[in-house]
């Protein structure tokens, strides 16, 4: 009887440790997912902004796009360095949904292009990115990942404000 009790106790402890290890790897997966999503968001904003530099009519749109290329390239390098230090393999291109969004923007011309870019890459993409980084800044388990998200957040929020102003400006120019 005591032997069965001991076996049950040992099995319960082993299951407890296995559950703890699974929970820890799940936490690590959430932080890795953040890094992957952040990389794809940055690539999308860079690619969309490169389109804007070549296709936009508005000098304001071109200036905003130039700033996004500079800032998101720098952020992308930080995300890549963090991912490398954490052994996280990042995607090399935007997601299928993000590629479709870029195609939609690319298909527009003139003032319509400026509006789509300001709305979709400027505002919508930055809303999603701010949400992504805000969540990681409070929920990431890895302190370095959390710090990266926290430090980037004010700049991303500033981008969003700039994008909202740009969207209003482009809309009123019609």
N, C-alpha and C positions, 0 to 999 in steps of 0.2 A: 504494500500500500504506500509506504513512504517512498519507495523507488518510483512508483507511478507519479506521485506528487512532485517529486524532484524533476522528473522528465517534463511534466506539464509546466513547471516553473521555468525550467531552462528553455523550453520551446517558446513560452510567452515572452521571455526576455529577448530571445533571438528575433522573434517577430517584431518586438518593439524597436530593436535596433535597425532592423530591415525597413520598417516604416519610417523611422527617423532619417535614414539614408535616402530613401525615396523622396521624402519631403525636402531634404536639402538639395537633391539634384533637380527637383521641380523648381525650387527657388532660383537655382543657377540658370535653369532654362528660361525663366521669366526675364532675368537680366540679359541673357544672350538674345532673347527675342527683341528686347528693347534696342540693343545695339544693331541688330539686323534691320529693324524697322527704321531706326534713325538713319542708317546708311542709305536705305532706299529712299527715304523722304528727301534727304540731301541730294542724292543723284537726280531725283525728279525735279527738284527746284533748280538745280544747275542746268540740266538739259532744257527745261522750259525757259530759263533765263537766257540761255544761249540763243534759243529761237527768237526771243524778244529783242536781243541786241541786233539781230540781222533783219527782223521783220517788222518791228514796231514802227508806227508813225510818230508817236508822241515822244519828244525828248525826255519827258518825265518817266515814261515807261522804260526807255533805254537806260536812263540813269539808275532807276530802281533795279533793273535787271543786272547791270554791272555790279552794283553793290551786293546783290544776292549771290552772284557768281563768286565774288571775293570772299564774302562771309561764309557761305556754305562750303566752299572748297576748304577753307581753314577748319571749319567744324568737322568736315568729312575726314580730314587728316587726324584730328583728335579722336574721332570715333574709331578709325582704323587702328590707331596706335593702342587704344584701350582694348579693342577686340583682339589684337595680336597678343597683348599681354595676358589676356584671359583665355587664349586658345579658342576663340570664337571665329569661325569662318563666315565672312560676310558675303552677301550676294554681290554680284558684279554689275547688276543692272536693276532698274526700277521693276516693280511688280507688273504683272499683266494688266491690272487695273490702272496703274500709274502710266504705263505705256499707252493705253487707250486714251487716257486723259491728254497726254502729250500729243497724240495724233489729232484729237479733236481741236486742240489749240492750234496746231500747225496748219490745219486745213483752212483756217480763217485768214482773211486779208484785211489790211487797212485798219480802220477804226474798230471793226469787229474783232480783229486779232487783239488789239490793245485791251478791249473790254474782257475778252475771254482770259487773256493772260492775267490781268489785274484781279479778276474774280476767282479764277481757278488755281493759278499758281501763287498769286499774291495772297489773297484772303483765305480761300478754302484750304490750300495746302498748309499755310501757316497756322490756321486754326487747328488742324489735325496734328501738326508738329508740336505746337504749344501743349496740346492735350497729352501727347505722348511723353514729352519731357517733364511736364508737371507731375504726371503719374509716377514716372521713374524717380523724380526728385523726392517723392514721399514714400514710395513703396519698394524701391530697389533694395536688395539685401546686401549686395556688395558695396562697401563704403566708397570705393573709387568710382563705380558706376553711378551711384547716387550723387557724388560730388560733381561728376561730369554733367549730369542732367541739371543739377541745381545751378551750376555756374553758367550754363548755356541759356537757361530759361529767360533771364532779363533781355538778352539780345534778341531772342526769338519773339518775345512779346513786343519788343520795339519794332521788329520786322512786320509783325501783324498790324500794328498801329500805322506804320508807313504804308502798308498794302491797303488798309481800309481808306486812308486818305487818298492814295493813288486811284483806287476804284471810284471814289466820289469825284475826283478830278476828271478822270476819263469819261465818266458818265455825263458830267456837266458840260464837257467839251463838244458833245454831239449837237 
